[in-house]
Protein backbone atom coordinates (compact mmCIF):
# COMPACT_ATOMS: atom_id res chain seq x y z
CA UNK A 1 0.00 0.00 0.00
CA UNK A 2 1.31 3.45 -0.95
CA UNK A 3 0.19 6.88 0.36
CA UNK A 4 1.21 10.13 -1.36
CA UNK A 5 1.45 13.47 0.41
CA UNK A 6 2.83 11.72 3.48
CA UNK A 7 4.23 14.92 4.99
CA UNK A 8 0.89 16.73 4.89
CA UNK A 9 -1.66 16.40 7.67
CA UNK A 10 -4.03 13.90 6.05
CA UNK A 11 -1.32 11.84 4.37
CA UNK A 12 0.79 11.64 7.51
CA UNK A 13 -1.97 10.67 9.90
CA UNK A 14 -3.55 8.29 7.39
CA UNK A 15 -0.19 6.56 7.03
CA UNK A 16 -0.02 6.20 10.81
CA UNK A 17 -3.51 4.69 10.93
CA UNK A 18 -2.85 2.23 8.13
CA UNK A 19 0.47 1.20 9.68
CA UNK A 20 -1.40 0.23 12.85
CA UNK A 21 -3.79 -2.03 10.91
CA UNK A 22 -2.59 -5.64 11.32
CA UNK A 23 -4.41 -6.66 8.12
CA UNK A 24 -2.12 -4.43 6.03
CA UNK A 25 1.27 -5.98 5.38
CA UNK A 26 3.31 -3.01 4.20
CA UNK A 27 2.69 0.74 4.05
CA UNK A 28 4.87 3.03 1.93
CA UNK A 29 4.74 6.77 2.62
CA UNK A 30 5.79 9.02 -0.26
CA UNK A 31 6.53 12.75 -0.37
CA UNK A 32 8.93 15.10 -2.10
CA UNK A 33 10.21 16.40 1.24
CA UNK A 34 11.54 14.50 4.22
CA UNK A 35 9.35 14.22 7.33
CA UNK A 36 10.36 15.57 10.71
CA UNK A 37 11.61 13.12 13.32
CA UNK A 38 8.30 13.40 15.18
CA UNK A 39 6.32 12.73 12.02
CA UNK A 40 8.52 9.80 11.08
CA UNK A 41 7.95 8.35 14.54
CA UNK A 42 4.18 8.71 14.12
CA UNK A 43 4.34 6.70 10.90
CA UNK A 44 5.43 3.68 12.91
CA UNK A 45 6.36 0.67 10.79
CA UNK A 46 5.60 2.47 7.53
CA UNK A 47 8.49 2.81 5.07
CA UNK A 48 9.18 6.38 3.94
CA UNK A 49 10.38 6.98 0.39
CA UNK A 50 11.38 10.47 -0.68
CA UNK A 51 10.05 10.86 -4.20
CA UNK A 52 8.34 13.53 -6.30
CA UNK A 53 5.29 11.97 -7.93
CA UNK A 54 5.87 14.19 -10.98
CA UNK A 55 9.00 12.14 -11.61
CA UNK A 56 8.78 8.78 -13.45
CA UNK A 57 10.69 7.34 -10.49
CA UNK A 58 7.31 6.84 -8.77
CA UNK A 59 6.57 4.03 -11.28
CA UNK A 60 9.72 2.26 -10.15
CA UNK A 61 8.64 2.54 -6.51
CA UNK A 62 5.22 1.04 -7.30
CA UNK A 63 6.70 -1.73 -9.43
CA UNK A 64 9.57 -2.72 -7.13
CA UNK A 65 7.37 -2.83 -4.00
CA UNK A 66 4.52 -4.59 -5.85
CA UNK A 67 2.04 -2.01 -4.55
CA UNK A 68 -1.59 -3.14 -4.76
CA UNK A 69 -3.30 -0.03 -3.32
CA UNK A 70 -2.49 3.65 -3.95
CA UNK A 71 -3.99 6.47 -1.88
CA UNK A 72 -3.46 9.84 -3.55
CA UNK A 73 -3.65 12.45 -0.78
CA UNK A 74 -1.03 14.87 -2.08
CA UNK A 75 -3.22 17.48 -3.81
CA UNK A 76 -2.72 20.84 -2.06
CA UNK A 77 -4.97 23.89 -1.83
CA UNK A 78 -2.21 26.49 -1.39
CA UNK A 79 1.03 27.18 -3.20
CA UNK A 80 4.38 26.31 -1.65
CA UNK A 81 6.53 29.19 -0.41
CA UNK A 82 8.96 28.70 -3.27
CA UNK A 83 6.37 29.08 -6.00
CA UNK A 84 3.04 30.53 -7.00
CA UNK A 85 -0.14 29.35 -8.67
CA UNK A 86 1.67 27.82 -11.66
CA UNK A 87 3.86 25.74 -9.35
CA UNK A 88 0.81 24.56 -7.40
CA UNK A 89 -1.00 23.48 -10.57
CA UNK A 90 2.04 21.56 -11.72
CA UNK A 91 2.34 19.81 -8.36
CA UNK A 92 -1.35 18.91 -8.29
CA UNK A 93 -2.23 18.08 -11.88
CA UNK A 94 1.07 16.91 -13.35
CA UNK A 95 1.72 14.88 -10.21
CA UNK A 96 -1.64 13.13 -10.57
CA UNK A 97 -1.05 12.44 -14.28
CA UNK A 98 2.32 10.82 -13.59
CA UNK A 99 1.00 8.83 -10.63
CA UNK A 100 -2.04 7.47 -12.50
CA UNK A 101 0.14 6.62 -15.50
CA UNK A 102 2.35 4.57 -13.18
CA UNK A 103 -0.73 2.83 -11.76
CA UNK A 104 -1.98 2.05 -15.26
CA UNK A 105 1.30 0.40 -16.24
CA UNK A 106 1.60 -1.56 -13.00
CA UNK A 107 0.54 -5.19 -12.94
CA UNK A 108 0.12 -5.19 -9.16
CA UNK A 109 -2.14 -2.15 -8.55
CA UNK A 110 -5.76 -3.11 -7.96
CA UNK A 111 -7.12 -0.16 -5.97
CA UNK A 112 -6.73 3.64 -6.17
CA UNK A 113 -8.26 6.09 -3.69
CA UNK A 114 -8.27 9.81 -4.56
CA UNK A 115 -8.77 12.63 -2.05
CA UNK A 116 -10.86 15.29 -3.76
CA UNK A 117 -12.95 18.18 -2.47
CA UNK A 118 -16.49 19.53 -2.38
CA UNK A 119 -15.10 22.64 -4.05
CA UNK A 120 -15.59 20.93 -7.43
CA UNK A 121 -19.30 21.87 -7.09
CA UNK A 122 -18.53 25.57 -6.86
CA UNK A 123 -21.02 27.90 -5.17
CA UNK A 124 -23.76 30.06 -6.65
CA UNK A 125 -27.22 31.45 -5.99
CA UNK A 126 -28.71 28.75 -8.23
CA UNK A 127 -27.24 25.72 -6.45
CA UNK A 128 -29.48 22.85 -5.35
CA UNK A 129 -30.29 22.52 -1.66
CA UNK A 130 -27.83 19.62 -1.54
CA UNK A 131 -25.35 18.49 -4.17
CA UNK A 132 -25.44 14.81 -5.09
CA UNK A 133 -22.48 13.08 -6.70
CA UNK A 134 -24.20 13.42 -10.09
CA UNK A 135 -24.45 17.23 -9.89
CA UNK A 136 -21.98 19.60 -11.49
CA UNK A 137 -21.00 23.18 -10.80
CA UNK A 138 -23.31 25.76 -12.38
CA UNK A 139 -20.20 27.66 -13.37
CA UNK A 140 -17.18 25.34 -13.47
CA UNK A 141 -14.24 26.80 -11.54
CA UNK A 142 -11.70 28.29 -13.89
CA UNK A 143 -8.66 28.18 -11.63
CA UNK A 144 -7.34 27.32 -8.20
CA UNK A 145 -7.64 24.17 -6.13
CA UNK A 146 -11.21 23.51 -7.33
CA UNK A 147 -10.11 23.49 -10.99
CA UNK A 148 -7.14 21.26 -10.16
CA UNK A 149 -9.43 18.82 -8.34
CA UNK A 150 -11.82 18.61 -11.31
CA UNK A 151 -8.87 17.79 -13.57
CA UNK A 152 -7.49 15.20 -11.13
CA UNK A 153 -10.90 13.51 -10.91
CA UNK A 154 -11.04 13.39 -14.69
CA UNK A 155 -7.68 11.66 -14.93
CA UNK A 156 -8.72 9.21 -12.20
CA UNK A 157 -11.88 8.27 -14.11
CA UNK A 158 -9.76 7.88 -17.24
CA UNK A 159 -7.62 5.38 -15.34
CA UNK A 160 -10.76 3.46 -14.35
CA UNK A 161 -11.88 3.27 -18.00
CA UNK A 162 -8.51 2.10 -19.27
CA UNK A 163 -7.97 -0.36 -16.42
CA UNK A 164 -11.42 -1.68 -15.40
CA UNK A 165 -9.67 -4.19 -13.15
CA UNK A 166 -8.56 -1.30 -10.89
CA UNK A 167 -11.13 -0.07 -8.37
CA UNK A 168 -11.05 3.73 -8.34
CA UNK A 169 -12.64 5.58 -5.41
CA UNK A 170 -13.00 9.38 -5.34
CA UNK A 171 -13.82 11.10 -2.05
CA UNK A 172 -15.16 14.66 -2.22
CA UNK A 173 -14.41 15.97 1.26
CA UNK A 174 -16.43 18.84 2.73
CA UNK A 175 -14.56 21.78 4.21
CA UNK A 176 -12.42 20.26 6.95
CA UNK A 177 -12.00 21.70 10.41
CA UNK A 178 -10.52 20.62 13.72
CA UNK A 179 -8.07 21.54 16.46
CA UNK A 180 -4.96 20.34 14.61
CA UNK A 181 -5.59 21.04 10.94
CA UNK A 182 -4.71 24.40 9.40
CA UNK A 183 -7.07 25.40 6.58
CA UNK A 184 -8.17 28.60 4.86
CA UNK A 185 -11.53 28.36 6.66
CA UNK A 186 -9.96 27.89 10.11
CA UNK A 187 -7.63 30.86 9.54
CA UNK A 188 -10.57 32.94 8.37
CA UNK A 189 -12.65 32.13 11.46
CA UNK A 190 -9.88 32.73 13.98
CA UNK A 191 -9.45 36.37 13.03
CA UNK A 192 -10.65 38.78 15.73
CA UNK A 193 -12.78 40.54 13.10
CA UNK A 194 -14.26 38.34 10.36
CA UNK A 195 -15.25 40.18 7.15
CA UNK A 196 -18.47 38.79 5.69
CA UNK A 197 -20.42 39.55 2.52
CA UNK A 198 -23.17 42.05 3.22
CA UNK A 199 -26.62 40.51 2.76
CA UNK A 200 -25.38 36.90 2.71
CA UNK A 201 -25.28 34.21 5.38
CA UNK A 202 -23.89 31.06 3.74
CA UNK A 203 -24.68 27.52 4.89
CA UNK A 204 -21.65 25.57 6.02
CA UNK A 205 -21.32 21.79 6.00
CA UNK A 206 -18.11 20.77 7.72
CA UNK A 207 -16.05 17.63 8.25
CA UNK A 208 -13.99 16.97 11.36
CA UNK A 209 -10.34 16.24 10.59
CA UNK A 210 -10.62 12.84 12.30
CA UNK A 211 -13.68 11.96 10.21
CA UNK A 212 -11.76 12.88 7.06
CA UNK A 213 -9.10 10.39 8.09
CA UNK A 214 -11.74 7.82 8.96
CA UNK A 215 -13.38 8.14 5.55
CA UNK A 216 -10.05 7.76 3.74
CA UNK A 217 -9.19 4.71 5.82
CA UNK A 218 -12.62 3.19 5.17
CA UNK A 219 -12.32 3.75 1.41
CA UNK A 220 -8.82 2.27 1.39
CA UNK A 221 -9.91 -0.90 3.14
CA UNK A 222 -13.41 -1.31 1.68
CA UNK A 223 -12.54 -0.92 -2.01
CA UNK A 224 -15.87 0.53 -3.17
CA UNK A 225 -15.70 2.03 -6.68
CA UNK A 226 -17.26 5.38 -7.52
CA UNK A 227 -17.48 8.95 -6.26
CA UNK A 228 -18.63 9.74 -2.73
CA UNK A 229 -19.55 12.98 -0.97
CA UNK A 230 -17.97 13.01 2.49
CA UNK A 231 -19.45 15.43 5.01
CA UNK A 232 -20.97 15.65 8.48
CA UNK A 233 -24.69 15.80 9.13
CA UNK A 234 -26.34 19.14 9.80
CA UNK A 235 -25.33 22.66 8.80
CA UNK A 236 -24.09 25.83 10.45
CA UNK A 237 -24.79 29.32 9.21
CA UNK A 238 -21.74 31.54 8.88
CA UNK A 239 -23.23 34.01 11.35
CA UNK A 240 -23.66 31.20 13.89
CA UNK A 241 -20.09 30.01 13.36
CA UNK A 242 -18.71 33.49 13.96
CA UNK A 243 -20.72 33.86 17.19
CA UNK A 244 -19.74 30.38 18.43
CA UNK A 245 -16.10 31.24 17.84
CA UNK A 246 -16.49 34.49 19.78
CA UNK A 247 -15.44 36.57 16.78
CA UNK A 248 -16.86 39.87 15.52
CA UNK A 249 -18.50 39.93 12.09
CA UNK A 250 -17.77 42.84 9.76
CA UNK A 251 -20.33 42.87 6.92
CA UNK A 252 -18.98 44.60 3.82
CA UNK A 253 -20.08 44.69 0.17
CA UNK A 254 -18.68 41.84 -1.90
CA UNK A 255 -16.65 44.26 -3.98
CA UNK A 256 -14.90 45.48 -0.82
CA UNK A 257 -14.32 42.08 0.79
CA UNK A 258 -11.22 41.37 -1.26
CA UNK A 259 -9.65 44.63 -0.11
CA UNK A 260 -10.60 44.01 3.53
CA UNK A 261 -9.16 40.50 3.36
CA UNK A 262 -5.89 41.90 2.01
CA UNK A 263 -5.61 44.11 5.07
CA UNK A 264 -6.48 41.41 7.61
CA UNK A 265 -4.84 38.26 6.31
CA UNK A 266 -1.79 37.03 8.19
CA UNK A 267 -0.05 35.56 5.14
CA UNK A 268 -0.47 35.65 1.41
CA UNK A 269 -1.70 32.04 1.45
CA UNK A 270 -5.12 33.09 2.78
CA UNK A 271 -5.87 35.55 0.00
CA UNK A 272 -9.37 35.09 -1.36
CA UNK A 273 -9.97 34.04 -4.95
CA UNK A 274 -13.25 34.13 -6.86
CA UNK A 275 -14.29 30.62 -5.81
CA UNK A 276 -13.75 31.42 -2.13
CA UNK A 277 -15.71 34.66 -2.46
CA UNK A 278 -18.62 32.70 -3.96
CA UNK A 279 -18.41 30.24 -1.06
CA UNK A 280 -18.58 33.12 1.45
CA UNK A 281 -21.74 34.30 -0.30
CA UNK A 282 -23.63 31.03 -0.80
CA UNK A 283 -21.92 28.21 1.10
CA UNK A 284 -22.33 24.59 0.01
CA UNK A 285 -24.08 21.47 1.32
CA UNK A 286 -23.75 17.91 -0.04
CA UNK A 287 -26.00 14.87 0.09
CA UNK A 288 -24.10 12.07 1.85
CA UNK A 289 -26.55 9.20 1.36
CA UNK A 290 -24.13 7.29 -0.86
CA UNK A 291 -21.37 7.68 1.74
CA UNK A 292 -23.51 6.01 4.39
CA UNK A 293 -25.28 3.38 2.31
CA UNK A 294 -22.61 2.30 -0.21
CA UNK A 295 -19.28 3.23 1.37
CA UNK A 296 -20.56 2.26 4.81
CA UNK A 297 -19.08 5.25 6.60
CA UNK A 298 -20.79 7.43 9.23
CA UNK A 299 -18.92 10.47 10.59
CA UNK A 300 -18.66 10.63 14.38
CA UNK A 301 -19.02 14.41 14.56
CA UNK A 302 -21.90 16.52 13.27
CA UNK A 303 -21.11 19.85 11.64
CA UNK A 304 -21.84 21.74 14.87
CA UNK A 305 -19.87 19.27 17.00
CA UNK A 306 -16.90 19.46 14.62
CA UNK A 307 -16.91 23.26 14.78
CA UNK A 308 -17.21 23.35 18.57
CA UNK A 309 -14.28 20.91 18.86
CA UNK A 310 -12.27 23.25 16.65
CA UNK A 311 -13.11 26.21 18.92
CA UNK A 312 -12.17 24.26 22.07
CA UNK A 313 -9.01 22.83 20.56
CA UNK A 314 -7.77 26.22 19.39
CA UNK A 315 -8.61 27.77 22.76
CA UNK A 316 -10.51 30.62 21.12
CA UNK A 317 -11.64 33.15 23.69
CA UNK A 318 -14.46 35.60 22.89
CA UNK A 319 -13.32 39.00 21.65
CA UNK A 320 -16.25 40.53 23.55
CA UNK A 321 -17.34 39.14 26.93
CA UNK A 322 -20.63 37.22 26.38
CA UNK A 323 -21.89 38.53 29.74
CA UNK A 324 -21.57 42.09 28.43
CA UNK A 325 -23.46 41.12 25.26
CA UNK A 326 -26.28 39.54 27.28
CA UNK A 327 -26.42 42.61 29.53
CA UNK A 328 -26.71 44.95 26.56
CA UNK A 329 -29.39 42.73 24.99
CA UNK A 330 -31.39 42.79 28.24
CA UNK A 331 -31.14 46.56 28.43
CA UNK A 332 -32.23 46.90 24.82
CA UNK A 333 -35.27 44.69 25.49
CA UNK A 334 -36.17 46.75 28.59
CA UNK A 335 -35.93 49.99 26.63
CA UNK A 336 -38.01 48.58 23.79
CA UNK A 337 -40.67 47.36 26.21
CA UNK A 338 -40.74 50.71 28.01
CA UNK A 339 -41.16 52.68 24.81
CA UNK A 340 -43.59 50.15 23.41
CA UNK A 341 -45.61 49.97 26.61
Steps between C-alpha positions, in 0.01 A plus 500: 500500500631845405388843631602825328524834677638325807640820651166681490245467778263250338771294332711480814224403739342262249836327464517464878151349512566254220832397655313403817261274306620139541318398180729723291839345435704797382438875485718729288487874569605725212574873489740735327628630834633310798281472811601635838625255761169528686302433184720207406443355846123536458516299178609198701593199288424680174789534254569857387620560145600849393367539148329767290195344337558722195813295437478164316691356796162450672426219249815323613392528864158350421648223287787401730280489813215324315252758630137387479329811644581868437350782707553837333481761777762742370281761327550836675275805523776760544824569319835413655715788624743451214241538227167645400182382333681347201719292731195382695319392183804308385530325836131410507412417141830383353565297814164325464559431129837338569368301796196364313718415200721295732192326642375422150828335402530304824394137506458500878274804561138404559364795699539880480347745748499872413450782751291766329291789629146635509639811333451329162129594534577870523251733669226716352154639566351230276647197678276213610419467869746210512748387237491132408796327339328534161475881520747737340598858569269758342811690401802268490794646693754649265804489726632414843470185707143434380610498134797277583271256682261479203795418274638241744159331522486488122836327476396255773184406309712461187714250690186308599388481135837383373554254785155368602675249725611789726243623752508880503341685793464880507418672829366856483575631848298787647687794648714348774542644846648392831745592774811380315437570133588836346264600218390820328164476680657453845733797443206708383292419809777560752543864405380741770287676237352280226401684179178361354305576183225750570155346454624139495510231767639185336421146615803305613533122498821398672706186553706434811865427423472160671194412291692592185766251603236243587336532159833462319586195708157348435530556124850352498391183675150459354587539131167645384517650149344835416478857626385579853408824676658503846352742752348522847128515565335834567601852400624817665430849376805722467351747747457219754857381447638848560299537823598152624864586441461825694605708200358830374336506157573791267244503216635673190390509135640215293703742292675622816558160661810429295657826615405438864644149483827640365528721806413230754664185370805377688674353195458509127377139504158605633425746222150454364440395141172509309396149605554580868304824467209304350521254790483788751184618325311173450671218690459138391325188631533144364275196513690220676255213451742309278776539760286333765323237292767392248833593658372403844648799679329718763687804636526516879464878518212711371579833337427689823697253713797519262499880516470509879793256529701734279416796727594305815816357349624839383416655837310785336387753757218745420614840376207653690391361838171308445374631836532856369311403183218342702486807725471734203232278343300506825525877519391534139196279567410706810524824304292359216234378742493835680458697180257247360298482820 
